[in-house]
Amino acid sequence: MSNEDTPKVSVVMPVYNGESYLCEAIESVLGQTFENFEFLIINDGSTDSSEEIIRSYPDERIQLIQQCNRGLVESLNRGLQSARGTYIARMDADDISEPSRLEQEIKLFLSHPSLSVVGTSIKRIDPGGRFLKVDYYLANDAEIRQEMLLHNPFAHGSVMMRRDFALQAGGYRSEYWPAEDYDLWRRMAGFGELANILEPLYLYRENSNGTTSLHLSRQMDMTTRISNELLASPAPLRDLPLRQCLRLYDEQPRPVREVVQSRVISNYFRILMAYGVRGRLLLAMMRFARLTMTSGKAGLHSVLKKIHR
């Protein structure tokens, strides 16, 4: 196949018995303003009408991959291996992508070639598609790396990533399921910078049958394990001065600015506490000094009140 026929983006969406919301998910991808993509749908041994629904769409960009039930991690890795695009865009079969999602993510990659992973903020919706709330994710590399020490800094379904970096990092690892994405991001962070688009371009459905709901306890355990491994790492944290991190959000609308700036400071404090608990006192003291200089006494008191609410 010539380079002209090679898609820029490969959308990877595993499906297992996803008939309830599959049409909405597929149509949200096919309706993207950016059109140079292939749509890899991995049918992971579904026993409902998922296959029939997928085949009902004649769009030539859809590539149906059939397999016996192997689970999410193997399905994702098969998608990575089968993809032809320079970039991989994730999609979950019960969620919805806003029409400009791929366009905005690819623009960010093209304007910042050093990027490895890009996600977006999300709108949470209930099973019926009704809006619940917006979750804003930190946008810039320095704050994302800081947050990564504590928990997953990306909404998995919203992510676009460099395929070559994902493969070089080793893809998804089943031992960290169902936090396999968090584990992948920490490894891909070694290949390039990280970013989120503050605008919520992905609708995440609160689904009682989703992986997060069904396996919440194990996901929390895996998240804690990854966080502990990162905090114990001798590698220094690459972060900007706290005041500079906060200034990056100064031009955002007030509600967004207050949420993300509070989150930056809260993460900073929680990390210094985590370092203190682990006996890394010099790191903890340095971060506390920076926090105090940035916030001042009154500001620091306000931060502590917000954290302990």
Sequence and secondary structure as in RCSB ss.txt:
>XXXX:A:sequence
MSNEDTPKVSVVMPVYNGESYLCEAIESVLGQTFENFEFLIINDGSTDSSEEIIRSYPDERIQLIQQCNRGLVES
LNRGLQSARGTYIARMDADDISEPSRLEQEIKLFLSHPSLSVVGTSIKRIDPGGRFLKVDYYLANDAEIRQEMLL
HNPFAHGSVMMRRDFALQAGGYRSEYWPAEDYDLWRRMAGFGELANILEPLYLYRENSNGTTSLHLSRQMDMTTR
ISNELLASPAPLRDLPLRQCLRLYDEQPRPVREVVQSRVISNYFRILMAYGVRGRLLLAMMRFARLTMTSGKAGL
HSVLKKIHR
>XXXX:A:secstr
  GGGS SEEEEEEESS TTTHHHHHHHHHT S   EEEEEEEES  SSHHHHHHT   TTEEEEEE    HHHH
HHHHHHH  SSEEEE  TT EE TTHHHHHHHHHHH TTEEEEEEEEEEE TT  EEEEE    SHHHHHHHHTT
S  S GGG EEEHHHHHHTT   GGGTTSHHHHHHHHHTTTSEEEEEEEEEEEEE  TTSHHHHTHHHHHHHHHH
HHHHHHH  S      HHHHHHTTTTS HHHHHHHHHHHHHHHHHHHHHHHHTT HHHHHHHHHHHHHHHHHHHH
HHHHHHHT 
